[in-house]
Amino acid sequence: MFKLELFKNNVPLSNNIYQKISSLFSWIYIRISKQNLYVTERYRPILINKINENLLDKTSDVAIMLRGQIVKIDNFTKNTIRMYRLKFPNAPIYLSTWDYCMDSDFFLFAKKNNVNLVLTKFKKPISGYKNDNLQIILNERGLESIIKDKIKYSISTRTDQRFYIDKILIYLKNILSVHNYKKKSIYDNQINRLIAMSFDTFFYRLYGLGDQFLFGLTKDVLNYWSSEKDSRIFCEEDFKKSMSLRCLAKLRHSEVYFMTEFLKRNGHNISWDLRDYFEVLKERFIILDSQSLDFFWPKYSFFEERFKDWEDIRFKEVSHLDWLLIKNDKIEYDEKVLDLIF
């Protein structure tokens, strides 16, 4: 009989021994079946208990907000918070989660680690695409608490993700200070640029800024997430049909819904073409490579980089290199890709 301990370090995180064994066999199969490819591996500690004094980031005006359900497998959310508390001893940490996720043990843990809990009563959405409206709620609730506490900058991230890089708060503030922002109209409430990452920010997904990580002035991050709840009712069959990337974007679900709602609220007219999408990225955002943040997401896949442009043009991400070329009007792109049927 297999013991769970033998497979406890498997990625993706699994709820039971059968899922872990399935992931292990999948990993073995891919290692054997992939031909003409170099394979690399990456190891990260499950838990960090101490950190060298020289690596500490003592920034105090950046709130780290984790949103979502508490991940109990491997104590993932707890260990993430422990790591952040060690690395960023002065940073306010917020957890925006659902009331049903909380128990007395986590209350004590949060108090010991100086975590600000923002609890929201869970109510299953009756409209919108999957969990889109739930994302809006948890982001808004958490960021509103940070605003009340008058913390200048915020990171919005997820309870099932982690950033291992040292001094990330200093780094993000410095990147933001390098690139200025100019208001576009009297209807524009954005104050400064917002920093997103390359992961899940696709080159040919119109207005498809990744929704998993966002940094900036707290007022700007809240501005991005202060969307009206999506009142539309979606049918899964609509997403199984063959369609072009432009048509898929116009369905406006998930990342595209969040970004286009933000743009409309701030006086931008959506034109559904790459020129306009890139103009928005050029003027309003900064895109950093997820690898430069040592981003880790142990969900769905054991691949370090899930999307590569040589595999499928649909999944080409906007790298920092791409963003710099976009910013300096040096990027080349093919508008026709948007109308190909996939």
PyMOL commands that set and color helices and strands:
alter all, ss='L'
color gray80, all
select helices_A, chain A and resi 4-7+17-33+53-55+73-87+99-101+104-112+132-148+168-178+218-225+236-239+245-250+255-265+274-284+290-293+313-315+320-327+335-339
alter helices_A, ss='H'
color red, helices_A
select strands_A, chain A and resi 62-67+93-98+115-120+153-158+162-163+194-197+214-217+285-288+295-296
alter strands_A, ss='S'
color yellow, strands_A
deselect
rebuild
show_as cartoon
